Amino acid sequence: MDPVRLLKSLIEIDTRNPPGNTENAVEYLEGLFSSYKTKIIGDNGKLNLIVEISKGRPEFLFTSHLDTVPCEDSMLTPKADGNRVYGRGSCDAKGCIAAIASAFHNFESNTGIKLAFTADEEIGGRLGLGRVMETLRPDYVIIGEPFGSNRIGIAQATVVSLNLVVHGKSGHTAIADVKEGAVYRASNLITEMVDRFSEMKGKREIYFEKLKNLGLEIEYRGNGDAVFNPSILRAGIKRNVVPDKCIIEADVRFAPWIDAESVRNCFQLEGVDVFITGFLRSFGFSLDAVSPDKDTALINMMRHAIEMENLPPKAVITLGVGDIRHVRSRGIPAFYLGPLGEGLHSDSEFVYLDDIHRTIRVYRNIVTLSEI
């Protein structure tokens, strides 16, 4: 199977989310694996494909998502430029799909191998990998995300979505004190909170030491240890009226070593109502209910598989989040690994072709090491 040709074909299939219809992509991949036992689960166009490559223990599940973020129609035409392929999903995560499919098509093993190509990751994954994990119980899971062929995505942030309702005094522009209005107060609050979060530090060295003891270099991906992003503001009823209320919709993220209580204390604010609209806890090595021994076993296989390609294995901690929670919440060890790309969610998204080929070898090495 030619992974480059497969990648280009997948980019051409529209899986933008919304609406996140993966039916055509699943039909295409099911055709490629027509000689294998396959199962389609899902409905309303959000379909997931499970492929059984081989039976045995331990059983691995290699998975990645088919849906992409929105884009202009022109990005559905893949473009090759030297070592890069551009197009929506090339990096996130159809390059990963191409690597997984190419790694295990016509691959013989005494170890159990299943593949899952899923929907819905870009809006939470509940109807994608969340649905798949209701039917499977693998021993280990590798989730394709574009960290790079020598990088193990080992931990992700806590994410909190908030609505902050800032109160002030209303009145006509001509006579009211604008500085007592809700928008002015909200602007001061935003500046204060962004600065406060940017200065927040935890004892990251304690967590890093755990990973170094596993033989891994450390890479942290985040703009600081904690971030407050005031992404949406709503206020006002008329141009010449000072608003008495301003609503800030905020995205808050913080690394696993940041104390949640210190974050909570930041929101003890006078004249501001705070509403939590969403919460996702940290998941990853030593952060949840997965057995440390099982985690270490998978990490060691992944580390040695990377070293077989003469690459330095690195552990990545990120403020981003993905589908890992749908696996680790069930007590199953799971980490990210996939071919490196850049321009995630941008108009210049691309994946490196040489890293797709390296990732294919690393995936196969993981399974081979489990047989020793």
Backbone hydrogen bonds in HBPLUS format (Angstrom, degrees):
<---DONOR---> <-ACCEPTOR-->    atom                        ^
c    i                          cat <-CA-CA->   ^        H-A-AA   ^      H-
h    n   atom  resd res      DA  || num        DHA   H-A  angle D-A-AA Bond
n    s   type  num  typ     dist DA aas  dist angle  dist       angle   num
A0006-LEU N   A0002-ASP O   3.02 MM   4  6.20 161.4  2.05 153.5 159.4     1
A0007-LEU N   A0003-PRO O   2.87 MM   4  5.95 157.0  1.92 139.7 146.0     2
A0008-LYS N   A0004-VAL O   3.02 MM   4  6.26 167.1  2.03 152.6 155.2     3
A0009-SER N   A0005-ARG O   3.03 MM   4  6.26 157.0  2.09 147.3 153.6     4
A0010-LEU N   A0006-LEU O   2.96 MM   4  6.23 153.3  2.04 150.4 157.8     5
A0011-ILE N   A0007-LEU O   2.95 MM   4  6.25 156.4  2.00 155.1 161.4     6
A0012-GLU N   A0008-LYS O   3.20 MM   4  6.42 151.1  2.29 143.6 150.4     7
A0013-ILE N   A0010-LEU O   3.08 MM   3  5.25 146.0  2.20 101.9 112.0     8
A0068-THR N   A0015-THR O   3.19 MM  53  5.96 156.8  2.24 125.6 127.5     9
A0020-GLY N   A0016-ARG O   2.73 MM   4  5.25 153.1  1.80 141.4 133.0    10
A0017-ASN N   A0068-THR O   2.76 MM  51  5.72 147.3  1.86 154.8 159.6    11
A0022-THR N   A0045-GLY O   2.89 MM  23  6.08 149.2  1.98 155.1 158.6    12
A0026-VAL N   A0022-THR O   2.90 MM   4  6.07 162.2  1.93 160.7 165.7    13
A0027-GLU N   A0023-GLU O   2.95 MM   4  6.16 157.6  2.00 146.8 153.3    14
A0028-TYR N   A0024-ASN O   2.98 MM   4  6.17 153.8  2.05 142.4 149.3    15
A0029-LEU N   A0025-ALA O   3.00 MM   4  6.26 165.0  2.02 151.7 154.9    16
A0030-GLU N   A0026-VAL O   2.80 MM   4  5.90 155.8  1.86 150.3 157.8    17
A0031-GLY N   A0027-GLU O   3.14 MM   4  6.29 146.7  2.25 139.3 146.8    18
A0032-LEU N   A0028-TYR O   3.27 MM   4  6.67 145.6  2.40 140.1 148.9    19
A0032-LEU N   A0029-LEU O   3.08 MM   3  5.03 118.2  2.48  93.1 108.1    20
A0033-PHE N   A0029-LEU O   3.09 MM   4  6.39 142.7  2.23 146.0 155.8    21
A0034-SER N   A0031-GLY O   3.37 MM   3  4.95 147.8  2.48 108.5 103.8    22
A0036-TYR N   A0033-PHE O   3.00 MM   3  5.48 163.9  2.03 119.0 122.9    23
A0052-GLU N   A0037-LYS O   2.95 MM  15  5.48 171.6  1.95 169.8 171.6    24
A0039-LYS N   A0050-ILE O   2.88 MM  11  5.12 144.3  2.01 146.9 153.6    25
A0050-ILE N   A0039-LYS O   2.82 MM  11  5.12 164.2  1.84 157.0 162.1    26
A0041-ILE N   A0048-ASN O   2.99 MM   7  5.32 157.4  2.04 146.8 154.0    27
A0048-ASN N   A0041-ILE O   2.80 MM   7  5.32 150.2  1.89 158.7 168.8    28
A0046-LYS N   A0043-ASP O   3.00 MM   3  5.51 151.6  2.08 126.7 125.7    29
A0049-LEU N   A0117-PHE O   2.93 MM  68  5.18 162.9  1.96 148.9 151.9    30
A0117-PHE N   A0049-LEU O   2.87 MM  68  5.18 158.8  1.91 150.4 157.0    31
A0051-VAL N   A0115-LEU O   2.83 MM  64  5.00 160.4  1.87 142.4 148.1    32
A0115-LEU N   A0051-VAL O   2.82 MM  64  5.00 156.8  1.88 145.4 153.2    33
A0053-ILE N   A0113-ILE O   2.87 MM  60  5.29 148.9  1.97 147.9 156.3    34
A0054-SER N   A0113-ILE O   3.29 MM  59  5.16 160.1  2.34 135.3 137.4    35
A0113-ILE N   A0054-SER O   3.03 MM  59  5.16 155.0  2.09 121.1 126.0    36
A0112-GLY N   A0058-PRO O   3.06 MM  54  6.00 140.8  2.22 143.1 147.9    37
A0139-ASP N   A0059-GLU O   2.86 MM  80  5.22 144.5  1.98 134.5 146.2    38
A0140-TYR N   A0059-GLU O   3.18 MM  81  6.55 156.7  2.24 157.2 159.3    39
A0060-PHE N   A0112-GLY O   2.75 MM  52  5.97 165.5  1.77 144.8 143.7    40
A0114-LYS N   A0060-PHE O   2.87 MM  54  6.22 153.2  1.94 157.3 166.3    41
A0061-LEU N   A0140-TYR O   2.92 MM  79  6.35 146.5  2.03 150.1 161.0    42
A0142-ILE N   A0061-LEU O   2.90 MM  81  6.30 160.2  1.94 159.3 165.4    43
A0062-PHE N   A0114-LYS O   2.96 MM  52  6.42 159.5  2.00 158.7 161.7    44
A0116-ALA N   A0062-PHE O   3.02 MM  54  6.43 148.8  2.12 147.0 151.0    45
A0063-THR N   A0142-ILE O   3.01 MM  79  6.41 162.4  2.04 165.0 169.6    46
A0144-GLY N   A0063-THR O   2.68 MM  81  5.97 169.3  1.69 163.3 166.8    47
A0064-SER N   A0116-ALA O   3.25 MM  52  6.79 147.5  2.37 161.1 170.5    48
A0118-THR N   A0064-SER O   3.05 MM  54  6.28 164.6  2.08 146.4 150.9    49
A0066-LEU N   A0118-THR O   2.67 MM  52  5.69 171.2  1.67 168.5 165.3    50
A0075-MET N   A0072-GLU O   3.05 MM   3  5.82 156.4  2.11 122.0 127.7    51
A0076-LEU N   A0073-ASP O   2.99 MM   3  5.65 166.1  2.01 121.7 125.5    52
A0077-THR N   A0074-SER O   3.23 MM   3  5.80 160.3  2.27 114.5 117.2    53
A0088-ARG N   A0075-MET O   2.91 MM  13  5.33 161.9  1.94 133.8 139.7    54
A0079-LYS N   A0086-TYR O   3.10 MM   7  5.05 157.8  2.15 129.2 134.6    55
A0086-TYR N   A0079-LYS O   2.71 MM   7  5.05 170.9  1.71 154.1 155.2    56
A0081-ASP N   A0084-ARG O   2.82 MM   3  5.19 166.6  1.84 150.6 153.0    57
A0084-ARG N   A0081-ASP O   3.10 MM   3  5.19 153.0  2.17 113.6 121.5    58
A0353-LEU N   A0083-ASN O   2.78 MM 270  5.31 165.6  1.80 143.6 148.6    59
A0085-VAL N   A0351-VAL O   3.17 MM 266  5.64 149.7  2.26 149.6 158.7    60
A0351-VAL N   A0085-VAL O   3.14 MM 266  5.64 147.6  2.25 140.7 148.8    61
A0087-GLY N   A0349-GLU O   3.33 MM 262  6.11 150.0  2.43 149.3 151.7    62
A0090-SER N   A0087-GLY O   3.00 MM   3  5.40 165.2  2.02 130.8 132.9    63
A0094-LYS N   A0089-GLY O   2.66 MM   5  5.19 143.6  1.78 146.7 157.9    64
A0096-CYS N   A0093-ALA O   3.06 MM   3  5.20 124.6  2.38  96.5 110.4    65
A0097-ILE N   A0093-ALA O   3.07 MM   4  6.51 150.3  2.16 142.6 151.3    66
A0098-ALA N   A0094-LYS O   2.93 MM   4  6.09 160.1  1.97 142.8 147.5    67
A0099-ALA N   A0095-GLY O   3.06 MM   4  6.27 152.0  2.14 139.5 146.8    68
A0100-ILE N   A0096-CYS O   2.94 MM   4  6.17 166.2  1.96 156.4 159.4    69
A0101-ALA N   A0097-ILE O   2.91 MM   4  6.04 174.6  1.92 158.0 159.9    70
A0102-SER N   A0098-ALA O   3.00 MM   4  5.95 159.9  2.04 141.6 147.8    71
A0103-ALA N   A0099-ALA O   2.92 MM   4  5.92 146.4  2.03 142.2 151.4    72
A0104-PHE N   A0100-ILE O   3.35 MM   4  6.53 148.2  2.46 149.2 154.6    73
A0105-HIS N   A0101-ALA O   3.09 MM   4  5.98 126.9  2.39 146.7 156.8    74
A0107-PHE N   A0104-PHE O   3.31 MM   3  4.75 151.7  2.40 115.0 107.4    75
A0123-ILE N   A0120-ASP O   3.11 MM   3  5.66 158.9  2.15 116.4 122.8    76
A0125-GLY N   A0120-ASP O   2.76 MM   5  4.57 145.8  1.87 134.0 124.1    77
A0124-GLY N   A0121-GLU O   3.13 MM   3  5.11 161.7  2.17 114.5 111.0    78
A0128-GLY N   A0125-GLY O   3.01 MM   3  4.73 150.1  2.10  97.3 106.6    79
A0130-GLY N   A0125-GLY O   2.96 MM   5  5.86 160.1  2.00 163.9 162.1    80
A0131-ARG N   A0128-GLY O   3.00 MM   3  5.33 124.2  2.32 105.0 118.1    81
A0132-VAL N   A0128-GLY O   3.02 MM   4  6.37 158.1  2.07 150.8 157.7    82
A0133-MET N   A0129-LEU O   2.90 MM   4  6.01 162.2  1.93 153.0 155.9    83
A0134-GLU N   A0131-ARG O   3.16 MM   3  5.40 152.2  2.24 103.6 112.1    84
A0135-THR N   A0132-VAL O   2.93 MM   3  5.65 161.9  1.97 120.2 126.0    85
A0141-VAL N   A0333-PRO O   3.09 MM 192  6.39 143.6  2.23 149.1 158.6    86
A0335-PHE N   A0141-VAL O   3.29 MM 194  6.81 147.1  2.41 155.1 159.1    87
A0143-ILE N   A0335-PHE O   2.96 MM 192  6.13 171.2  1.97 152.3 155.2    88
A0337-LEU N   A0143-ILE O   2.99 MM 194  6.15 152.9  2.06 144.4 148.3    89
A0147-PHE N   A0145-GLU O   2.72 MM   2  5.82 142.1  1.86 111.3  99.5    90
A0148-GLY N   A0338-GLY O   2.74 MM 190  5.43 143.6  1.88 153.9 165.1    91
A0151-ARG N   A0148-GLY O   3.11 MM   3  5.23 166.1  2.13 116.1 116.2    92
A0314-LYS N   A0150-ASN O   2.93 MM 164  6.26 154.0  2.00 158.6 166.8    93
A0152-ILE N   A0314-LYS O   2.77 MM 162  6.10 170.3  1.78 170.3 170.3    94
A0316-VAL N   A0152-ILE O   2.86 MM 164  5.88 167.4  1.88 147.6 146.6    95
A0153-GLY N   A0336-TYR O   2.82 MM 183  4.37 159.1  1.86 127.3 131.9    96
A0336-TYR N   A0153-GLY O   3.07 MM 183  4.37 168.7  2.08 127.5 130.4    97
A0154-ILE N   A0316-VAL O   2.94 MM 162  5.69 146.9  2.05 142.9 153.5    98
A0285-PHE N   A0154-ILE O   3.05 MM 131  6.04 153.3  2.12 163.6 169.5    99
A0318-THR N   A0155-ALA O   3.16 MM 163  6.55 159.8  2.20 145.9 150.1   100
A0156-GLN N   A0283-PHE O   2.99 MM 127  5.75 153.5  2.06 163.9 172.5   101
A0157-ALA N   A0318-THR O   3.11 MM 161  6.33 121.4  2.47 148.0 161.7   102
A0158-THR N   A0254-PHE O   3.06 MM  96  5.50 171.7  2.06 159.6 158.5   103
A0254-PHE N   A0158-THR O   3.07 MM  96  5.50 152.9  2.15 146.4 153.8   104
A0159-VAL N   A0280-LEU O   2.82 MM 121  5.08 162.3  1.85 150.0 156.0   105
A0280-LEU N   A0159-VAL O   2.81 MM 121  5.08 152.1  1.89 156.6 160.0   106
A0160-VAL N   A0252-VAL O   2.81 MM  92  5.07 164.7  1.83 151.4 155.7   107
A0252-VAL N   A0160-VAL O   2.86 MM  92  5.07 163.7  1.88 160.2 163.5   108
A0161-SER N   A0278-GLY O   2.94 MM 117  4.86 164.0  1.97 128.0 133.0   109
A0277-THR N   A0161-SER O   2.84 MM 116  5.44 156.9  1.89 141.3 147.7   110
A0162-LEU N   A0250-ALA O   3.00 MM  88  5.19 165.6  2.02 147.5 151.9   111
A0250-ALA N   A0162-LEU O   2.90 MM  88  5.19 165.0  1.92 147.4 152.5   112
A0163-ASN N   A0275-PHE O   2.83 MM 112  5.10 154.8  1.89 149.8 157.9   113
A0275-PHE N   A0163-ASN O   2.91 MM 112  5.10 156.8  1.97 150.0 156.7   114
A0164-LEU N   A0248-ILE O   2.84 MM  84  5.01 166.2  1.86 147.6 151.8   115
A0248-ILE N   A0164-LEU O   2.82 MM  84  5.01 164.7  1.84 147.8 153.0   116
A0165-VAL N   A0273-ASP O   2.80 MM 108  4.96 169.3  1.81 151.9 155.5   117
A0273-ASP N   A0165-VAL O   2.92 MM 108  4.96 159.5  1.96 140.8 142.7   118
A0166-VAL N   A0246-CYS O   2.83 MM  80  5.15 168.5  1.85 159.9 156.0   119
A0246-CYS N   A0166-VAL O   2.93 MM  80  5.15 150.5  2.02 145.4 153.6   120
A0167-HIS N   A0271-GLY O   3.12 MM 104  5.71 166.5  2.14 175.5 172.9   121
A0168-GLY N   A0244-ASP O   3.00 MM  76  4.53 150.3  2.09 123.5 121.1   122
A0169-LYS N   A0180-GLU O   2.80 MM  11  5.60 163.2  1.83 136.1 140.3   123
A0242-VAL N   A0171-GLY O   2.76 MM  71  5.26 170.3  1.77 169.0 168.3   124
A0175-ILE N   A0172-HIS O   3.10 MM   3  5.73 143.3  2.24 116.1 124.7   125
A0176-ALA N   A0172-HIS O   2.81 MM   4  5.53 158.9  1.85 174.8 176.6   126
A0173-THR N   A0240-ASN O   3.00 MM  67  5.25 158.3  2.04 141.8 139.6   127
A0180-GLU N   A0177-ASP O   2.89 MM   3  5.55 158.4  1.94 118.2 125.3   128
A0181-GLY N   A0178-VAL O   2.94 MM   3  5.08 157.0  1.99 106.2 113.6   129
A0185-ARG N   A0181-GLY O   3.23 MM   4  6.44 166.1  2.25 149.1 153.3   130
A0182-ALA N   A0243-PRO O   2.95 MM  61  5.70 169.3  1.97 151.1 151.8   131
A0186-ALA N   A0182-ALA O   2.77 MM   4  5.90 148.3  1.87 142.3 152.1   132
A0187-SER N   A0183-VAL O   2.86 MM   4  6.14 149.2  1.96 147.6 155.6   133
A0188-ASN N   A0184-TYR O   3.14 MM   4  6.48 155.3  2.20 149.4 155.1   134
A0189-LEU N   A0185-ARG O   2.94 MM   4  6.18 154.1  2.01 145.1 153.0   135
A0190-ILE N   A0186-ALA O   2.86 MM   4  6.08 158.4  1.91 151.3 156.2   136
A0191-THR N   A0187-SER O   3.20 MM   4  6.43 166.5  2.22 146.1 148.7   137
A0192-GLU N   A0188-ASN O   3.00 MM   4  6.20 162.2  2.03 148.4 153.6   138
A0193-MET N   A0189-LEU O   2.84 MM   4  6.03 164.0  1.86 157.3 161.2   139
A0194-VAL N   A0190-ILE O   2.91 MM   4  6.04 169.3  1.92 157.7 160.6   140
A0195-ASP N   A0191-THR O   3.14 MM   4  6.21 164.7  2.16 146.2 150.5   141
A0196-ARG N   A0192-GLU O   2.89 MM   4  6.04 155.5  1.95 145.0 152.8   142
A0197-PHE N   A0193-MET O   2.93 MM   4  6.07 164.0  1.96 152.8 156.0   143
A0198-SER N   A0194-VAL O   3.02 MM   4  6.14 153.9  2.09 143.6 151.2   144
A0199-GLU N   A0195-ASP O   3.18 MM   4  6.34 134.8  2.39 142.2 152.1   145
A0200-MET N   A0197-PHE O   3.11 MM   3  5.08 156.1  2.16 102.2 109.7   146
A0206-ILE N   A0203-LYS O   3.27 MM   3  5.95 148.6  2.37 114.2 120.6   147
A0208-PHE N   A0204-ARG O   2.90 MM   4  6.14 164.4  1.92 158.4 163.7   148
A0209-GLU N   A0205-GLU O   2.99 MM   4  5.99 148.7  2.09 137.6 144.7   149
A0211-LEU N   A0208-PHE O   3.08 MM   3  5.25 120.9  2.45  98.5 112.8   150
A0212-LYS N   A0208-PHE O   2.91 MM   4  6.23 156.6  1.97 154.2 161.6   151
A0213-ASN N   A0209-GLU O   3.04 MM   4  6.19 148.0  2.14 145.4 152.8   152
A0214-LEU N   A0211-LEU O   2.97 MM   3  5.18 149.6  2.07 103.2 112.9   153
A0216-LEU N   A0211-LEU O   3.42 MM   5  5.87 153.9  2.49 138.9 141.2   154
A0215-GLY N   A0212-LYS O   2.97 MM   3  5.20 160.5  2.01 112.2 115.6   155
A0217-GLU N   A0313-PRO O   3.19 MM  96  6.46 173.5  2.19 149.9 148.8   156
A0315-ALA N   A0217-GLU O   2.68 MM  98  5.98 169.2  1.69 161.1 160.9   157
A0219-GLU N   A0315-ALA O   2.82 MM  96  6.03 146.5  1.93 171.0 167.9   158
A0317-ILE N   A0219-GLU O   3.00 MM  98  6.46 155.7  2.06 157.7 165.3   159
A0221-ARG N   A0317-ILE O   2.83 MM  96  6.16 166.4  1.85 166.1 170.1   160
A0319-LEU N   A0221-ARG O   3.08 MM  98  6.54 145.9  2.20 173.3 169.1   161
A0255-ALA N   A0225-ASP O   2.88 MM  30  5.42 162.3  1.91 166.2 169.1   162
A0227-VAL N   A0253-ARG O   2.79 MM  26  5.27 156.5  1.84 156.5 161.7   163
A0253-ARG N   A0227-VAL O   3.03 MM  26  5.27 158.8  2.08 145.4 151.9   164
A0229-ASN N   A0251-ASP O   2.92 MM  22  5.07 158.5  1.96 145.7 151.9   165
A0231-SER N   A0229-ASN O   3.02 MM   2  5.52 122.0  2.37 109.9  93.7   166
A0251-ASP N   A0229-ASN O   2.88 MM  22  5.07 157.1  1.93 142.9 148.2   167
A0231-SER N   A0249-GLU O   2.95 MM  18  5.94 112.1  2.43 145.3 161.5   168
A0232-ILE N   A0249-GLU O   3.20 MM  17  4.97 163.0  2.23 142.1 143.7   169
A0249-GLU N   A0232-ILE O   2.74 MM  17  4.97 173.6  1.74 156.6 158.9   170
A0234-ARG N   A0247-ILE O   2.92 MM  13  5.15 151.1  2.01 145.6 153.7   171
A0247-ILE N   A0234-ARG O   2.84 MM  13  5.15 168.4  1.85 158.3 158.6   172
A0241-VAL N   A0238-LYS O   3.20 MM   3  5.47 161.5  2.24 119.8 119.1   173
A0258-ILE N   A0255-ALA O   3.05 MM   3  5.64 168.3  2.06 124.5 127.0   174
A0262-SER N   A0259-ASP O   3.11 MM   3  5.52 128.1  2.40 106.0 118.0   175
A0264-ARG N   A0260-ALA O   2.91 MM   4  6.19 161.1  1.94 151.4 156.7   176
A0265-ASN N   A0261-GLU O   2.94 MM   4  6.15 152.7  2.01 146.3 153.1   177
A0266-CYS N   A0263-VAL O   3.05 MM   3  5.35 140.9  2.20 104.6 115.7   178
A0267-PHE N   A0264-ARG O   3.08 MM   3  5.70 159.4  2.12 116.3 122.3   179
A0268-GLN N   A0265-ASN O   3.32 MM   3  5.56 157.6  2.38 114.7 112.2   180
A0287-LEU N   A0284-GLY O   2.97 MM   3  5.29 158.4  2.02 138.7 134.6   181
A0295-ASP N   A0291-SER O   2.97 MM   4  6.27 165.1  1.99 157.4 161.9   182
A0296-THR N   A0292-PRO O   2.85 MM   4  5.97 160.7  1.88 146.4 151.8   183
A0297-ALA N   A0293-ASP O   2.99 MM   4  6.17 151.6  2.07 142.4 149.9   184
A0298-LEU N   A0294-LYS O   3.11 MM   4  6.42 160.8  2.15 152.1 155.7   185
A0299-ILE N   A0295-ASP O   2.87 MM   4  6.11 166.3  1.89 156.4 160.8   186
A0300-ASN N   A0296-THR O   2.88 MM   4  5.98 160.8  1.92 148.4 153.3   187
A0301-MET N   A0297-ALA O   3.15 MM   4  6.41 155.1  2.22 143.0 149.1   188
A0302-MET N   A0298-LEU O   2.95 MM   4  6.21 164.0  1.98 155.5 159.9   189
A0303-ARG N   A0299-ILE O   2.72 MM   4  5.89 159.7  1.76 154.0 160.5   190
A0304-HIS N   A0300-ASN O   2.95 MM   4  6.06 170.0  1.96 149.0 151.6   191
A0305-ALA N   A0301-MET O   2.93 MM   4  6.01 151.6  2.01 142.3 151.0   192
A0306-ILE N   A0302-MET O   3.03 MM   4  6.23 149.9  2.13 145.6 152.3   193
A0307-GLU N   A0303-ARG O   2.98 MM   4  6.26 158.9  2.02 149.2 155.5   194
A0308-MET N   A0304-HIS O   2.94 MM   4  6.15 138.5  2.12 143.8 153.8   195
A0309-GLU N   A0306-ILE O   2.97 MM   3  5.46 152.1  2.05 110.8 119.5   196
A0310-ASN N   A0307-GLU O   2.89 MM   3  4.90 153.7  1.96 113.4 114.3   197
A0326-HIS N   A0323-ASP O   3.02 MM   3  5.81 148.1  2.12 124.9 131.9   198
A0327-VAL N   A0324-ILE O   3.09 MM   3  5.54 154.2  2.16 111.0 118.9   199
A0328-ARG N   A0324-ILE O   2.99 MM   4  6.20 169.0  2.00 170.7 167.6   200
A0329-SER N   A0325-ARG O   3.10 MM   4  5.54 150.7  2.19 131.7 138.1   201
A0330-ARG N   A0327-VAL O   2.93 MM   3  5.51 157.0  1.98 115.3 123.0   202
A0331-GLY N   A0328-ARG O   2.99 MM   3  5.03 162.1  2.03 110.8 112.2   203
A0352-TYR N   A0340-LEU O   3.03 MM  12  6.05 175.0  2.03 164.9 163.4   204
A0342-GLU N   A0350-PHE O   2.91 MM   8  5.60 150.0  2.00 145.4 154.5   205
A0350-PHE N   A0342-GLU O   2.96 MM   8  5.60 159.9  2.00 157.6 157.7   206
A0346-SER N   A0343-GLY O   2.83 MM   3  5.16 158.9  1.88 140.2 137.7   207
A0356-ILE N   A0352-TYR O   3.23 MM   4  6.62 136.7  2.43 139.9 151.5   208
A0356-ILE N   A0353-LEU O   3.09 MM   3  5.09 128.3  2.36  96.0 109.8   209
A0357-HIS N   A0353-LEU O   3.26 MM   4  6.68 158.0  2.31 152.4 156.1   210
A0358-ARG N   A0354-ASP O   3.06 MM   4  6.36 151.6  2.15 140.0 148.0   211
A0359-THR N   A0355-ASP O   2.87 MM   4  5.92 157.2  1.93 141.4 147.8   212
A0360-ILE N   A0356-ILE O   2.99 MM   4  6.25 152.5  2.06 148.6 155.7   213
A0361-ARG N   A0357-HIS O   3.29 MM   4  6.59 157.1  2.35 143.1 147.5   214
A0362-VAL N   A0358-ARG O   2.94 MM   4  6.28 155.3  2.00 149.7 157.3   215
A0363-TYR N   A0359-THR O   2.85 MM   4  6.07 165.1  1.87 158.2 161.1   216
A0364-ARG N   A0360-ILE O   3.15 MM   4  6.40 163.1  2.17 147.2 151.4   217
A0365-ASN N   A0361-ARG O   2.83 MM   4  6.04 152.1  1.91 146.3 155.1   218
A0366-ILE N   A0362-VAL O   2.98 MM   4  6.25 152.1  2.06 152.7 158.6   219
A0367-VAL N   A0363-TYR O   3.44 MM   4  6.83 161.3  2.48 149.4 151.9   220
A0368-THR N   A0364-ARG O   2.96 MM   4  6.21 165.0  1.98 154.1 158.9   221
A0369-LEU N   A0365-ASN O   2.88 MM   4  6.04 159.7  1.92 154.3 158.4   222
A0370-SER N   A0366-ILE O   3.26 MM   4  6.52 142.2  2.41 140.4 149.9   223
A0370-SER N   A0367-VAL O   3.11 MM   3  5.20 126.4  2.41  97.4 111.4   224
A0371-GLU N   A0368-THR O   3.08 MM   3  5.38 148.8  2.18 105.6 114.8   225
A0372-ILE N   A0369-LEU O   3.23 MM   3  5.39 157.3  2.28 104.5 111.2   226
